[in-house]
C-alpha cells in the first residue's frame, strides 16, 4: 500500500492510503483506485475513479471495525474489462466484493459540496 496520510495524526488518529491504483485501459483516460481509511472507530474502503486528476466517481465498498483481521480478505485487486470494474477478494473468500459498470459509477456520482 502507498501511504497518503502517513500515520495517525495527533488527536484525530486517522490513517489513509491507496491500496491499489490503475489506469482503466480502454476507458478513455480514466483511473481507478482503492482508497483505504482507518481511524479509531472504523475501516472504510472506497472505489474512486478519476479523469485528468479530477474525481468523477466514488463508491464506498466496505465499512468495518478497525481490525485488519476483519477486513484483510475482503479485497485484493482492481480489475477493468469490457467497461466493468471488479474488486476481487482474497482466498478463502469467493466471488467479488464489487462489480459495477464504469458508466453506472460515473452517472451515480454526486460531487461533494464545496
C-alpha positions, 0 to 999 in steps of 0.5 A, a space after each residue: 500500500 502507498 501511504 497518503 496520510 502517513 500515520 495517525 495524526 495527533 488527536 484525530 488518529 486517522 490513517 489513509 492510503 491507496 491500496 491499489 491504483 490503475 489506469 482503466 485501459 480502454 476507458 478513455 483516460 480514466 483511473 481507478 483506485 482503492 482508497 483505504 481509511 482507518 481511524 479509531 472507530 472504523 475501516 472504510 474502503 472506497 472505489 474512486 475513479 478519476 479523469 485528468 486528476 479530477 474525481 468523477 466517481 466514488 463508491 464506498 465498498 466496505 465499512 468495518 471495525 478497525 481490525 485488519 483481521 476483519 477486513 484483510 480478505 475482503 479485497 485484493 485487486 482492481 480489475 477493468 474489462 469490457 467497461 466493468 470494474 471488479 474488486 476481487 477478494 482474497 482466498 478463502 473468500 469467493 466471488 467479488 466484493 464489487 462489480 459495477 459498470 464504469 458508466 453506472 459509477 460515473 452517472 451515480 456520482 454526486 460531487 461533494 459540496 464545496 
